[in-house]
């Protein structure tokens, strides 16, 4: 049996599944294992997405903290300059 994937400019352009329809159906056990594998893969992807979102939020908070400190320093420098 052959599955042919054709790419154009680095992107999937077509899929040839001729002959695949004659493959035997999965057994109940094989289907159960495949469903479990897919569920685990989805969970792994979701966990990675959540971790990435948390990291991006942490970075945004750090940037905001740095910007607030910069503004406070500028205000302090402006106050000192006015006193002179």
N, C-alpha and C positions, 0 to 999 in steps of 0.2 A: 504494500500500500504506500501511497505517496501523497504527501501534502506539500504543495508548492506555494511559497510566498514570494511574490514579485515586488521589488522595491523600485521606486523612481525618485531620484533626488533625495535619497536617504529616508523616504517615507513609504510605508506599505501602500502599494498600488492595487494589488489584487491577491486573491487567495484561490487556488485551484484545489478543490476537495474531491476531485473525481476518484472513485474507488473507495472512499472512506465510508460511504453509506453501506457498503457490504461488510464492514467490520462487525464482529459480534457485539451485542449489547453488553454493557457492564453487568456483572452479577450484583446482587444486593450488597454483598460484602465489599466489592470493589467500589460501588456507588457510595456506600457509607464512608469508606476510607477517603475517597475523592472529595466528598462533601466536608469531611473533617479537615483535610489538607487545605481546601479553599477557605474554610472558616478561620483556620489558624493563620493563613496568609493575610486575610483581610484584617484580622486582629493585629498582626504585626505591623501592617501598613498604617492602621489607625493609631497605634501606639507611637509610631515614628512621626506621624503628622502632629499628634498632640505634643510630643516632645519638642518638635520644631516650633510650634506655636508658643510654647512656654519660653523657649530660648529667645524667640523674637520679642516677646513681651518683656523679658528680663533686659534685653538690649535697649528697648524703647524706654524703659524705666531708668536705666543707667544714663542714657542720653539726656533725658529730662532732668535728672539730678545734676548732671554736669552743666547743662544750660542754665538751670536755676542758680547754681553756684557762680557761674560766669556773670549773670545779671546782677547778683548780689555784690560781687566784687566791683563791677562797673559802677553801681550805685554808690558804694563806699568810696571809690576813687573820686567820683563826681562830688560827693559831700566833702571830702578832704580838700579838693581843689577849690570849692566855694569858700571854705573856711580861710584859705590863704588869700 
